Amino acid sequence: MAIIFRSFVLLFFLTFFNYCFSQDVIELTDANFENLTQMSTGNTSGSWFIKFYAPWCTHCKAISKVWAQLALEFKGQVNIAKIDATTNAKTRKRFKIEGFPTLLYFKNGKLYEYKNNDRSLEAFKNFITETYKSTKAAEPPKPLTLTDIIKDMINEALTNIDRIYKYAFPSLILISSISFGCGFITCFLLNKLFGRKSVQDGSKKKK
C-alpha cells in the first residue's frame, strides 16, 4: 500500500512540474501572432524562438519536453513559443511552412531558421546564444494581405483542379472501363447461357 501511495505522489509531482514547465511555452495563433511578436512593425517584444508543429508529428512530440525546458531556462530572456500550423493557416502560409517541426528564431528584426538535426537542449541553447550568427539571416515576411489571401485561394483551387485532372479523372476512366468490361462480359455470358437454354426449350416444344 505504501509503495502505491509513493508512486501516486511521484506521478502527481511529475505531472505538476511538467504542467508548470509547459506554461512557460507561449502558445501562438493567427489571432495573436503579430500582436505578440510584432515582427512586421519594427517594434520589438524581445527575441522569439518559435516551433511550428503539427499535432500528429512524432518529431514535434519528441522535442516537446526539451522545448519546455528551454522555455524555463530562458524565461525573461527569450520568448520560447509554439504554433499549431495545421489550424493556423494564415501564419503557416505567411512563413511558407512545409515541414514539421520548423524552428524559426527571430532576433533584432531578422529571422534565422534552425536546420541542425541535433535537437537537444544544449544545441538549442547554443543556437540562441551563439550559433545563430553563422546562419543566413532573412527578412521576416509581412502578414498576408487580402490580395495575398485571394491569390492563395485561386492557386489552391487551380492546384486541386490539376490534381483531379491528373489523378482522379484517369482513375475514374479506369474504373468506368473496368465496370463496363465486367458488365459486358457478364451480359455476354448470361446471354450465351440463357440463349442456349431458350433454343433447347424451343427444340423440345417442336418435338
C-alpha positions in Angstrom: 0.0 0.0 0.0 2.9 2.4 0.9 4.5 1.7 -2.5 1.3 2.5 -4.3 1.0 5.8 -2.4 4.6 6.8 -3.1 4.1 6.0 -6.8 1.0 8.1 -6.8 2.7 11.0 -5.1 5.7 10.8 -7.5 3.4 10.7 -10.6 1.5 13.7 -9.2 4.6 15.8 -8.8 6.0 14.8 -12.2 2.7 15.8 -13.8 2.6 19.1 -11.9 6.2 20.0 -12.8 5.6 19.1 -16.5 2.5 21.3 -16.4 4.4 24.2 -14.9 7.2 23.9 -17.5 4.8 23.8 -20.4 3.2 27.0 -19.2 6.4 28.8 -20.0 6.0 28.0 -23.7 3.9 30.7 -25.3 1.0 29.4 -27.5 0.7 31.5 -30.7 -2.2 31.6 -33.1 -3.3 33.5 -36.2 -5.1 35.9 -33.9 -2.3 36.8 -31.5 0.9 36.1 -33.6 1.5 39.6 -34.9 0.4 41.4 -31.7 2.7 39.4 -29.5 5.8 39.0 -31.8 5.5 42.4 -33.6 7.5 41.0 -36.4 6.3 43.3 -39.1 6.1 46.6 -37.2 9.8 47.1 -36.4 8.9 47.2 -32.7 10.4 44.6 -30.5 8.8 42.4 -27.8 12.1 40.6 -27.5 13.6 37.6 -29.3 11.4 34.7 -30.3 12.2 31.1 -30.9 9.1 29.6 -32.4 8.2 25.9 -33.1 5.8 25.4 -36.0 4.3 22.0 -35.3 1.6 19.5 -36.2 -0.2 17.5 -33.5 0.4 14.2 -35.4 4.1 14.9 -36.0 6.2 12.4 -34.0 9.3 14.6 -34.3 7.3 17.6 -32.9 6.2 15.5 -29.9 9.7 14.2 -29.3 11.1 17.7 -28.6 8.1 18.9 -26.5 9.8 18.3 -23.2 13.1 19.9 -24.4 11.1 22.9 -25.7 9.5 23.3 -22.2 12.9 23.1 -20.5 14.3 25.6 -22.9 11.4 28.0 -22.1 12.1 27.6 -18.4 15.8 28.3 -18.7 15.4 31.4 -21.0 12.3 32.8 -19.2 12.6 36.6 -19.2 15.4 36.5 -21.9 14.0 34.8 -25.0 10.3 34.1 -25.8 10.0 30.4 -26.5 6.8 29.7 -28.4 4.9 27.2 -30.4 2.1 27.4 -33.0 -0.1 24.6 -34.4 0.5 25.1 -38.1 -2.4 22.8 -39.1 -5.0 25.1 -37.5 -3.4 28.5 -38.1 -3.3 28.5 -41.9 -2.6 32.3 -42.3 0.7 32.1 -40.3 1.7 28.8 -41.9 1.3 30.3 -45.4 2.9 33.6 -44.4 6.1 31.7 -43.4 5.7 29.1 -46.1 5.9 26.2 -43.6 6.0 22.9 -45.4 7.7 20.5 -42.9 7.4 19.8 -39.2 8.8 20.9 -36.9 10.0 24.1 -38.4 12.0 26.1 -35.9 12.4 29.9 -36.5 14.4 32.3 -34.4 13.5 36.0 -34.6 16.1 38.4 -33.2 16.8 42.1 -33.8 14.5 42.3 -36.8 16.0 39.2 -38.6 14.8 35.7 -39.0 17.0 32.6 -38.6 16.0 29.0 -39.3 17.3 26.2 -37.1 18.2 23.4 -39.5 20.5 21.3 -37.3 19.4 17.7 -36.9 20.6 17.9 -33.2 17.5 18.8 -31.3 18.9 18.5 -27.8 18.6 21.2 -25.1 22.3 22.1 -25.4 22.0 22.5 -29.2 19.0 24.8 -28.9 20.7 26.9 -26.1 23.9 27.2 -28.3 21.8 28.3 -31.3 20.0 31.0 -29.3 23.2 32.4 -27.7 25.8 31.9 -30.4 25.4 29.6 -33.5 22.5 31.6 -35.0 25.2 34.1 -36.1 26.5 31.6 -38.6 23.0 31.1 -40.1 21.8 33.1 -43.1 19.6 35.9 -41.9 16.3 36.7 -43.6 13.7 39.4 -43.5 10.6 38.3 -41.7 7.7 38.0 -44.2 4.9 40.5 -43.9 1.4 39.4 -42.8 -0.8 38.3 -45.7 -2.9 41.0 -47.3 -6.4 40.4 -48.7 -4.9 40.2 -52.2 -2.4 37.6 -51.0 -5.3 35.5 -49.5 -7.3 35.7 -52.7 -4.3 34.7 -54.8 -3.6 31.8 -52.5 -7.2 30.7 -52.8 -7.1 30.8 -56.6 -3.8 29.0 -56.6 -5.1 26.3 -54.3 -8.2 25.9 -56.4 -6.1 25.5 -59.6 -3.9 23.1 -57.8 -6.9 21.0 -56.8 -8.3 21.0 -60.3 -4.9 20.0 -61.6 -4.8 17.1 -59.2 -8.3 16.0 -60.1 -7.3 16.1 -63.8 -4.1 14.2 -63.3 -5.2 11.6 -60.7 -8.9 11.4 -60.1 -10.0 11.7 -63.8 -7.8 8.9 -65.1 -8.8 6.7 -62.1 -12.5 7.4 -62.9 -12.0 6.5 -66.6 -10.2 3.3 -65.5 -12.9 2.3 -63.0 -15.6 3.1 -65.6 -13.8 1.0 -68.2 -13.4 -1.9 -65.8 -17.0 -1.7 -64.8 -18.2 -1.5 -68.4 -15.9 -4.5 -69.3 -17.2 -6.6 -66.4 -20.8 -5.7 -67.3 -20.3 -6.6 -70.9 -18.7 -9.9 -70.1 -21.5 -10.7 -67.6 -24.2 -9.9 -70.1 -22.4 -11.9 -72.8 -22.2 -15.0 -70.6 -25.8 -14.6 -69.4 -26.9 -14.2 -73.0 -25.0 -17.3 -74.0 -26.3 -19.3 -71.1 -30.0 -18.3 -71.3 -29.9 -18.0 -75.1 -28.8 -21.6 -75.4 -31.4 -22.7 -72.9 -34.1 -20.9 -74.8 -33.0 -22.7 -78.0 -33.1 -26.0 -76.3 -36.5 -25.4 -74.8 -37.8 -24.3 -78.3 -36.4 -27.5 -79.8 -38.2 -29.6 -77.2 -41.5 -27.9 -77.9 -41.3 -28.5 -81.6 -40.7 -32.2 -81.0 
